[in-house]
Amino acid sequence: MEFTYQSVRNHFVERFNAEPMLIRSPGRINLIGEHTDYNDGLVMPAAIDKEIIFAVAPSYNHTSKIFALSFNEIFEVDVQNPQPVSDPPWANYLLGIVRQLVDLGHTLKPFTCVFGGNIPPGSGLSSSAALECGFAFALCELNAVQLSRTEIAKIGQWSEHNFVGVRCGIMDQFANMMGKENHLIQLDCQSLEYQYLPIDLSAYSIVLFNSGVKHSLASTEYNTRRAECEEGVQILKELDPSIKTLRDVSLNLLDNNRSVFSDLVFNRCKYIVEEIARVQRASVDLLQGDLQSFGKRMYETHDGLSKLYKVSCDELDYLVSLVRNNPEILGARMMGGGFGGCTVNLIKNRAVKSTIEQVSSAYRKQFNIDIESYVVHIANGTSLISS
Ligand code: GLA
């Protein structure tokens, strides 16, 4: 079920009998640079016009409560000493934020909160970063806590590592806080330096096909990939002690020392090193306005994720194969952590409708799943709607 500003506000007023502050917190896409963030590499995400809305206000009865509209569940938070819980799982994303703000020395007033939105969970659009960062932003507004957008992104990542248990990189939280309309963010995850790259989408649309698949192994496999990359770095350090992450590694170094790696670790490292270089080339494509070349690199990324990094699945591979030879589609690939979720497609405007029809019908035949598709627009990062 989807919730709008108005419905989130109305639920809040009915439940808590007060006028709330409203905050919007967007999902994200990533055009290129997948699984590179936790390897100190480059990424190219953007915030989108799918979002979670938070309604918040101080509470005057000493208890803090959060109501999740999509789960129809309420949860009471101990703002002095928040701890992870086994149920409901969604509370952990938010409890970690409270924990981190308290540990940073901020005193939080009791509060009431209602949230809901239209980011489909498990679709790889990072509803988790939207939850974390939107909530952190809301608590900062409510308590007059002055933190930079990058600091809020880091608090979100901390919560995901420590309260949710996924050792994610910084891309999702950064895109959520730093997104800018009509621009991709080229982020260097080593230095956190970034650049806004304008993307001219007057003739093209960004279309997401939601495979509808949510493999439960996604978060375990995510941490495993991260560990495999770290194993590669340990081996490479013996060859060159100055190497700290895969960002410091060239393809030549890898190829010349092929025999010291297992096939598995070699393939993981090869994908990451190639992908970091690919983002650099894709950024030149964008600056030159060459979306054709940019699109080809998206297909290359998909192949690397599928064959070397092994985070794709049959459904995602099929969705990419359906559009691959269609000249109206510049590029397509699986997006996000993998094992389900969406593919991102760069499609000529005139072909959007027909492509959606073709993909939907083929996918239904193949997997008996009614696919959801979203034409998304690049939006600003988390912001206050009304105070
Ligand atoms: C998830 C993580 C990100 C990033 C992507 C893969 O979305 O949260 O940090 O690693 O997967 O690129």
Boltz pocket constraint, residues with backbone or C-beta under 6 A from the ligand:
constraints:
  - pocket:
      binder: B
      contacts: [[A, 33], [A, 34], [A, 35], [A, 36], [A, 37], [A, 38], [A, 124], [A, 126], [A, 168], [A, 169], [A, 170], [A, 171], [A, 172], [A, 336], [A, 337], [A, 338]]
      max_distance: 6.0
